[in-house]
């Protein structure tokens, strides 16, 4: 089973959510980051997932600047693979559960030809069993961003497993509390991850993650 993890925007907690999904996925788990930007600053979403969840991870295209992949590649003067090549590599993986973490939002360009994570998921969906998890923010604006992302996925015929709130505040306000109820009208809310979860140790994270899913069932 391949699960594509996307976000409604950057900074919504996608990497921590991917780690939580890895902890709660059955069988052998591999997390794939097709494109990692910001490597010059030492950023690595895959390494962070591995640190938190203790699963195998791989990165395929690594770029220096923390920008959209095609922009980062153009500025760095390197040619990056087409989305179709990532899809071909993913189809060859044999793990029970493969999680594919995108870069930024669903329609951010992953290659110089305009290919996006939506295109990657659509390509995979023609030959493999896949679903998509959308990581969302808790505050104002999240309903519109979530509707747009989910509508784009469903328009391509892709199954949206549900939503994960990537960073739930310790003291949620009225907007956050109302949004949590309203998000469930867009797609099932699978989990609510507390803010600061990424600072936990591996042992703490692995112990806590199943509870983040159980609390919304």
C-alpha positions in Angstrom: 0.0 0.0 0.0 1.3 3.5 -0.9 0.1 6.5 1.1 0.9 9.9 -0.3 1.2 12.6 2.4 0.6 16.1 1.3 -0.2 19.4 3.1 -2.4 22.3 2.5 0.7 24.5 2.7 4.2 24.4 4.0 4.7 24.5 7.7 1.5 22.6 8.7 3.3 19.7 10.4 3.6 17.3 7.4 6.9 15.7 8.5 5.7 15.1 12.1 2.4 13.7 10.7 4.3 11.4 8.3 6.3 10.1 11.3 3.1 9.5 13.2 1.6 7.7 10.2 4.7 5.6 10.0 4.4 4.6 13.7 0.8 3.4 13.2 1.2 1.7 9.8 1.2 -2.1 9.6 4.1 -4.3 8.6 7.4 -3.1 7.3 7.4 0.7 6.6 9.5 2.8 4.3 9.2 6.6 4.1 10.2 8.2 0.8 10.9 11.9 0.3 11.2 12.3 -3.5 12.4 15.9 -3.3 14.1 17.6 -0.3 14.9 21.3 -0.4 16.8 23.4 2.1 19.6 20.8 2.5 22.2 23.6 2.7 20.7 24.5 6.1 20.9 20.9 7.2 17.2 20.2 6.8 16.1 16.7 6.1 12.5 15.7 6.6 13.4 12.0 6.0 16.0 12.0 8.7 13.6 13.7 11.1 10.9 11.0 10.3 13.5 8.3 11.0 14.6 9.9 14.3 11.0 10.1 15.5 9.5 6.9 14.2 12.5 4.6 13.9 11.6 3.5 10.3 13.7 3.3 7.1 13.7 6.5 5.0 15.2 7.6 1.7 15.6 10.9 -0.1 16.0 10.9 -3.9 16.6 14.5 -5.0 18.3 16.9 -2.5 18.5 20.6 -3.2 20.3 23.3 -1.3 17.9 26.2 -0.9 14.5 26.1 1.0 12.4 26.9 -2.1 10.0 25.2 -4.4 11.9 22.2 -6.0 11.9 23.5 -9.5 13.0 27.0 -8.3 15.7 25.6 -6.1 17.0 23.4 -8.9 17.0 26.3 -11.4 19.0 28.5 -9.0 21.4 25.7 -8.3 21.9 25.0 -11.9 21.0 21.3 -11.7 18.5 19.2 -13.7 16.0 17.3 -11.5 14.1 14.1 -12.5 10.6 14.2 -13.9 7.8 13.1 -11.7 7.2 10.1 -13.9 10.7 8.8 -12.9 9.7 9.0 -9.2 6.5 7.1 -9.9 8.5 4.3 -11.6 10.9 4.0 -8.7 8.0 3.9 -6.2 6.3 1.1 -8.1 9.3 -1.0 -7.6 9.3 -0.9 -3.8 8.2 -4.0 -1.9 7.5 -2.8 1.7 4.1 -3.5 3.2 3.6 0.3 3.7 5.2 3.0 1.7 4.7 6.6 2.8 5.5 9.3 0.3 6.0 12.8 1.8 5.5 15.6 -0.6 7.2 19.0 -0.6 5.0 22.0 0.3 1.5 21.7 -1.0 -0.2 19.5 -3.5 0.4 21.6 -6.6 4.0 22.7 -5.9 6.2 21.9 -8.9 8.5 19.0 -8.3 10.2 19.1 -11.6 11.0 21.6 -14.4 8.2 20.3 -16.6 5.5 21.4 -14.1 4.9 17.9 -12.6 3.4 18.0 -9.1 2.6 15.7 -6.2 -0.9 15.5 -7.6 0.6 14.2 -10.9 2.8 11.7 -9.0 -0.2 10.4 -7.1 -2.3 10.1 -10.2 0.5 8.2 -12.0 0.8 5.8 -9.1 -2.9 5.3 -8.9 -3.1 3.8 -12.3 -1.0 0.7 -11.3 -0.9 0.5 -7.5 -3.2 0.7 -4.5 -2.8 4.2 -3.1 -4.5 6.7 -0.9 -3.8 10.2 0.2 -3.6 11.8 3.7 -3.8 15.6 3.8 -2.1 17.4 6.7 -3.9 20.6 7.7 -3.5 23.6 9.9 -5.8 24.2 12.9 -6.4 28.0 12.6 -8.2 30.4 10.4 -8.0 29.7 6.7 -7.6 26.0 7.0 -11.2 25.2 5.8 -10.6 26.9 2.4 -7.2 25.4 2.0 -8.4 22.0 2.9 -11.4 22.1 0.6 -9.2 23.2 -2.3 -6.7 20.4 -1.7 -9.3 17.7 -1.2 -11.3 18.8 -4.3 -8.2 18.7 -6.5 -7.5 15.1 -5.3 -11.0 13.9 -5.8 -11.2 15.5 -9.2 -8.4 13.2 -10.3 -10.2 10.2 -8.8 -7.8 9.7 -5.9 -9.0 8.3 -2.6 -8.6 10.7 0.3 -8.1 8.6 3.4 -8.6 11.6 5.6 -7.0 14.6 7.4 -4.4 15.0 10.1 -4.3 18.2 12.1 -0.5 18.7 12.1 -0.1 21.0 15.2 -2.9 21.4 17.7 -2.4 24.3 20.1 -2.2 23.7 23.8 -4.9 26.3 24.3 -7.1 26.2 21.2 -9.3 29.2 20.6 -12.8 29.4 19.2 -11.6 29.2 15.6 -9.5 26.1 16.2 -12.4 24.3 18.1 -14.9 25.2 15.3 -12.5 24.2 12.6 -11.9 20.8 14.0 -15.7 20.1 13.8 -16.0 21.6 10.4 -13.0 19.8 8.9 -14.8 16.5 9.5 -17.4 17.7 6.9 -14.6 17.8 4.3 -13.0 14.4 5.0 -12.6 12.2 8.1 -10.2 13.6 10.7 -7.7 10.8 11.3 -5.6 12.4 14.0 -4.9 15.5 15.9 -1.2 16.0 16.7 -0.3 18.3 19.6 2.1 21.2 18.9 5.6 20.4 20.0 5.3 16.7 19.2 8.4 16.9 17.0 10.5 17.7 20.0 9.7 14.4 21.7 12.3 11.6 21.9 11.7 8.6 19.7 10.5 6.5 22.7 8.0 9.3 23.7 6.9 9.8 20.1 6.3 6.1 19.4 4.4 5.7 22.6 2.2 8.8 22.1 1.4 8.6 18.4 -1.3 5.9 18.5 -3.3 8.0 21.0 -3.4 10.9 18.5 -5.3 8.7 16.2 -7.5 7.0 18.8 -8.8 10.3 20.2 -10.8 11.2 17.0 -12.3 7.8 16.3 
